[in-house]
Amino acid sequence: MAECIFCAIVAGRAPSHHVFDDDRCVAFLDTRPLFPGHTLIVPRAHHATLREVPRVDLDPLLGHAQRVARALEVALGAEGTFVALNDRVSQSVPHVHLHVVPRRKKDGLRGFFWPRHAYVNTGDAEATAAKLRDALRSIPA
């Protein structure tokens, strides 16, 4: 099996346009950005999916997303950001990573990139919420 490209970037064995790093995370520019400045933030440790990431790595991951979002405003004049994490489906590299994308009004992105599906009615929405609440009772905090 080939080495994970993000692990290679973290280890310095693959090139990247480095933005920052610390003991928990590394950030670098996406090679196929939606807009210039589109940054990926990855935990140093390899975790393929979000549920595998230990809490000790989650806080830094989100904290760095917050800092990068601010940096995109300061450095590039972004009016806001889009922050996303694909988990398995549409995940191009199986190493957890946050996308922090600079946004501007009328930049051409239309909300999410897929169609929305409304609930049939309020009862349908409440039934879905109840299923999630029930599932959360069995998942450790």
C-alpha contacts under 8 A as a table, 3 or more apart, distances in Angstrom:
res1	aa1	res2	aa2	distance
3	E	7	C	7.20
3	E	8	A	6.95
4	C	7	C	5.20
4	C	8	A	6.32
4	C	93	V	7.56
4	C	94	P	7.62
4	C	95	H	7.42
5	I	8	A	4.97
5	I	9	I	6.22
5	I	14	A	7.16
5	I	93	V	7.61
6	F	9	I	4.94
6	F	10	V	6.11
6	F	42	V	7.55
6	F	93	V	7.66
6	F	95	H	6.78
7	C	10	V	4.99
7	C	11	A	6.12
7	C	44	R	7.22
7	C	45	A	7.77
7	C	46	H	6.68
8	A	11	A	5.07
8	A	12	G	6.08
8	A	13	R	4.92
8	A	14	A	5.22
9	I	12	G	5.00
9	I	13	R	5.82
9	I	14	A	4.71
9	I	15	P	6.31
9	I	16	S	6.53
10	V	13	R	7.71
10	V	26	V	6.42
10	V	44	R	6.10
11	A	14	A	7.74
12	G	15	P	7.05
16	S	28	F	6.24
16	S	29	L	7.05
17	H	28	F	5.36
17	H	29	L	5.43
18	H	26	V	7.98
18	H	27	A	6.30
18	H	28	F	4.38
18	H	29	L	6.69
19	V	26	V	7.78
19	V	27	A	5.26
19	V	28	F	4.84
19	V	29	L	6.96
19	V	39	T	7.90
20	F	26	V	5.95
20	F	27	A	5.27
20	F	28	F	7.04
21	D	24	R	7.70
21	D	25	C	5.64
21	D	26	V	4.21
21	D	27	A	6.12
22	D	25	C	5.57
22	D	26	V	6.55
23	D	44	R	7.52
24	R	43	P	5.74
24	R	44	R	5.49
24	R	45	A	7.62
24	R	57	D	6.40
24	R	60	P	6.85
24	R	61	L	7.98
25	C	41	I	6.70
25	C	42	V	5.51
25	C	43	P	4.29
25	C	44	R	5.02
25	C	57	D	7.92
25	C	60	P	7.12
25	C	61	L	6.63
26	V	41	I	5.74
26	V	42	V	5.48
26	V	43	P	6.43
26	V	44	R	6.38
27	A	39	T	6.60
27	A	40	L	5.48
27	A	41	I	4.28
27	A	42	V	6.34
28	F	39	T	5.57
28	F	40	L	5.49
28	F	41	I	6.72
29	L	33	P	7.62
29	L	37	G	6.47
29	L	38	H	5.85
29	L	39	T	4.38
29	L	40	L	5.98
30	D	33	P	5.23
30	D	38	H	5.77
30	D	39	T	5.47
30	D	40	L	5.89
33	P	36	P	6.22
33	P	37	G	7.43
33	P	38	H	5.26
33	P	39	T	7.95
34	L	38	H	6.42
34	L	101	V	7.09
35	F	38	H	5.79
35	F	101	V	6.91
35	F	102	P	6.71
36	P	102	P	7.66
37	G	72	L	6.83
37	G	76	L	7.58
37	G	101	V	6.83
37	G	102	P	6.49
38	H	99	H	6.89
38	H	100	V	5.77
38	H	101	V	4.45
38	H	102	P	6.31
39	T	68	V	7.79
39	T	99	H	5.83
39	T	100	V	5.20
39	T	101	V	6.46
40	L	97	H	6.13
40	L	98	L	5.48
40	L	99	H	4.81
40	L	100	V	6.37
41	I	61	L	6.85
41	I	64	H	7.52
41	I	65	A	7.13
41	I	97	H	5.43
41	I	98	L	5.14
41	I	99	H	6.73
41	I	100	V	7.86
42	V	61	L	7.12
42	V	95	H	7.49
42	V	96	V	6.20
42	V	97	H	4.60
42	V	98	L	6.64
43	P	46	H	6.92
43	P	47	H	7.83
43	P	57	D	6.55
43	P	61	L	6.73
43	P	96	V	7.18
43	P	97	H	7.32
46	H	95	H	5.99
46	H	96	V	7.62
47	H	50	L	7.34
47	H	52	E	5.72
47	H	53	V	5.85
47	H	94	P	7.80
47	H	95	H	5.43
47	H	96	V	5.88
48	A	52	E	6.94
48	A	94	P	4.73
48	A	95	H	4.26
48	A	96	V	5.46
49	T	52	E	5.49
49	T	53	V	7.05
49	T	87	D	5.75
49	T	88	R	6.70
49	T	94	P	7.10
49	T	95	H	6.75
49	T	96	V	5.59
50	L	53	V	5.46
50	L	87	D	6.41
50	L	96	V	6.17
51	R	54	P	7.96
53	V	57	D	6.47
53	V	58	L	6.78
53	V	96	V	7.96
54	P	57	D	5.63
54	P	58	L	6.65
55	R	58	L	4.89
55	R	59	D	6.72
56	V	59	D	6.41
56	V	60	P	7.55
57	D	60	P	5.66
57	D	61	L	6.20
58	L	61	L	5.06
58	L	62	L	6.27
59	D	62	L	5.40
59	D	63	G	5.89
60	P	63	G	4.87
60	P	64	H	5.87
61	L	64	H	5.38
61	L	65	A	6.36
61	L	98	L	7.72
62	L	65	A	4.94
62	L	66	Q	6.34
63	G	66	Q	5.14
63	G	67	R	6.45
64	H	67	R	4.91
64	H	68	V	6.02
65	A	68	V	5.10
65	A	69	A	6.01
65	A	83	V	7.60
65	A	98	L	7.38
65	A	100	V	6.52
66	Q	69	A	5.15
66	Q	70	R	6.44
67	R	70	R	5.17
67	R	71	A	6.20
68	V	71	A	4.84
68	V	72	L	6.10
68	V	100	V	7.11
69	A	72	L	5.23
69	A	73	E	6.61
69	A	80	G	7.39
69	A	81	T	6.06
69	A	100	V	6.54
69	A	101	V	7.84
69	A	102	P	7.37
70	R	73	E	5.20
70	R	74	V	6.30
71	A	74	V	5.00
71	A	75	A	5.67
71	A	76	L	7.77
72	L	75	A	5.33
72	L	76	L	5.27
72	L	77	G	6.65
72	L	78	A	5.71
72	L	81	T	7.93
72	L	102	P	6.12
73	E	76	L	5.63
73	E	77	G	4.63
73	E	78	A	4.26
73	E	79	E	6.21
73	E	80	G	6.82
73	E	102	P	7.59
74	V	77	G	5.73
74	V	78	A	7.44
78	A	81	T	7.19
78	A	102	P	5.38
78	A	103	R	5.59
78	A	104	R	5.82
79	E	102	P	7.48
79	E	103	R	5.87
79	E	104	R	5.02
79	E	105	K	7.23
80	G	102	P	6.14
80	G	103	R	5.03
80	G	104	R	6.44
81	T	100	V	6.46
81	T	101	V	5.30
81	T	102	P	4.55
81	T	103	R	4.89
82	F	99	H	7.63
82	F	100	V	5.83
82	F	101	V	5.02
82	F	102	P	6.55
82	F	103	R	6.64
83	V	98	L	6.74
83	V	99	H	5.43
83	V	100	V	4.64
83	V	101	V	6.34
84	A	98	L	5.68
84	A	99	H	5.13
84	A	100	V	6.84
85	L	96	V	7.53
85	L	97	H	6.20
85	L	98	L	4.91
85	L	99	H	6.32
86	N	89	V	6.45
86	N	90	S	5.97
86	N	91	Q	5.08
86	N	96	V	7.99
86	N	97	H	7.83
86	N	98	L	7.98
87	D	90	S	7.25
87	D	91	Q	5.82
87	D	96	V	7.38
88	R	91	Q	5.03
88	R	94	P	7.09
91	Q	94	P	6.30
93	V	96	V	7.86
103	R	107	D	6.74
104	R	107	D	5.34
106	K	109	L	7.60
109	L	112	F	7.83
109	L	113	F	7.95
110	R	113	F	6.96
112	F	115	P	7.74
119	Y	122	T	7.17
119	Y	124	D	5.98
119	Y	125	A	5.73
120	V	123	G	7.98
120	V	124	D	5.91
120	V	125	A	7.64
121	N	124	D	5.30
121	N	125	A	6.53
122	T	125	A	5.06
122	T	126	E	6.13
123	G	126	E	5.03
123	G	127	A	6.05
124	D	127	A	5.12
124	D	128	T	6.28
125	A	128	T	5.18
125	A	129	A	6.25
126	E	129	A	4.97
126	E	130	A	6.08
127	A	130	A	5.04
127	A	131	K	6.30
128	T	131	K	5.17
128	T	132	L	6.42
129	A	132	L	5.13
129	A	133	R	6.19
130	A	133	R	5.01
130	A	134	D	6.14
131	K	134	D	5.14
131	K	135	A	6.21
132	L	135	A	5.06
132	L	136	L	6.11
133	R	136	L	5.12
133	R	137	R	6.54
134	D	137	R	5.38
134	D	138	S	7.29
135	A	138	S	5.57
135	A	139	I	6.74
136	L	139	I	5.07
136	L	140	P	7.78
137	R	140	P	7.63
